[in-house]
Amino acid sequence: RYVQPHLIHGRKWDLRLYVAVTQYDPLTAYLYREGLVRFASREYSRGAAVFDRTADLTNYSINRWVKADPEDPVLTACMGDGQGKKWGLGELHEHLRRKSGGGPPPPRPQGVPPGDPWGGGPAILTQ
């Protein structure tokens, strides 16, 4: 059964997170805090009978050829990739905060940068 995607501004999206594993026993991994949120170029239609790869896929190799509309809401909050199809995790965090009611963000611990969606602390996994 196909799961209906969660859309942002009518588009499919995915997360690209980067992890460096430096040791296996014991496991030690570092998460790069500013991953990417990649968007499809065109809005997704849930009932579309025809597969449109620019609406169904977020691959850069496909979407780099589609010209971005300057009035596009994804483009207005994009990173400087020249096409307006990527956000940093900070932009995703802010978007989800606004969509959930737009209240003020929770207080940040001292020394945590305002754009840090992880809330501070080391991004290390050890086992």
C-alpha positions in Angstrom: 0.0 0.0 0.0 1.3 3.4 -0.9 1.7 5.9 2.0 0.6 9.4 1.2 3.6 11.8 1.5 3.8 14.7 3.9 4.0 17.7 1.6 5.5 21.2 2.1 4.0 23.8 -0.1 2.5 21.0 -2.1 5.9 19.4 -2.8 7.5 16.1 -1.9 10.7 16.4 0.1 13.4 14.3 1.7 16.1 14.7 4.3 19.7 14.2 3.6 21.6 13.7 6.9 25.3 13.1 7.1 26.9 10.8 9.7 30.6 9.9 10.1 31.2 6.6 11.8 34.7 6.7 13.3 34.7 3.5 15.3 32.7 0.3 15.2 33.5 -1.3 18.6 32.4 0.6 20.5 30.2 2.3 18.0 31.0 6.1 17.7 29.2 8.2 15.2 29.0 12.0 14.6 26.0 13.7 13.1 26.6 16.8 10.9 23.9 19.1 12.3 23.1 21.1 9.1 21.8 18.5 6.7 19.7 19.2 3.7 16.0 19.2 2.9 15.6 18.6 -0.8 12.4 19.4 -2.7 10.8 18.2 -5.9 10.6 21.0 -8.5 6.8 20.7 -9.2 3.8 20.3 -6.9 2.7 16.7 -6.3 -0.8 15.7 -7.3 -2.1 12.8 -5.2 -4.5 11.6 -7.9 -2.2 12.0 -10.9 -2.4 9.0 -13.3 0.9 9.9 -15.0 4.3 9.7 -13.2 6.0 13.1 -13.3 9.6 12.7 -12.1 9.9 16.4 -11.3 7.0 16.2 -8.9 7.6 12.7 -7.6 11.4 12.7 -7.1 13.8 15.1 -5.2 17.0 14.0 -7.0 19.2 17.0 -7.9 20.2 15.3 -11.2 16.5 15.5 -12.3 15.5 18.8 -10.8 18.5 20.9 -11.6 17.1 21.3 -15.2 13.8 22.8 -14.0 13.7 26.5 -13.8 12.5 27.8 -10.4 9.6 30.3 -10.3 10.7 33.5 -8.3 7.2 33.6 -6.8 7.5 30.1 -5.4 7.2 29.8 -1.6 10.0 27.2 -1.5 12.3 29.5 -3.3 11.7 32.4 -0.9 13.2 30.4 2.0 15.8 28.4 0.0 19.6 28.1 0.4 21.7 29.7 -2.3 21.7 26.7 -4.7 20.6 28.8 -7.6 17.4 26.8 -8.2 15.6 27.2 -4.9 15.0 23.5 -4.2 17.0 23.0 -0.9 16.6 24.1 2.6 18.9 23.7 5.6 17.5 21.9 8.6 17.1 25.3 10.4 14.6 26.3 7.7 12.7 23.1 8.1 12.6 23.4 11.8 11.2 27.0 11.5 8.6 25.9 8.9 7.4 23.1 11.2 7.3 25.4 14.2 5.1 27.9 12.3 2.8 25.2 11.0 2.3 23.8 14.5 0.8 27.1 15.8 3.6 29.6 15.4 4.2 30.1 19.1 7.5 31.2 20.4 10.3 28.7 20.3 11.2 27.0 23.6 14.0 28.7 25.5 17.4 27.7 24.3 20.2 26.7 26.6 22.9 29.3 26.9 25.5 29.1 24.1 23.2 27.3 21.6 23.0 29.2 18.2 19.4 30.4 17.3 19.4 28.3 14.1 20.4 25.0 15.8 17.3 22.7 15.3 18.9 20.0 17.5 18.8 22.1 20.7 22.5 22.1 21.5 24.8 19.4 22.9 27.2 17.2 21.1 25.8 15.3 18.1 27.6 12.1 19.0 26.2 8.6 19.3 28.2 6.1 21.3 27.3 2.6 22.3 
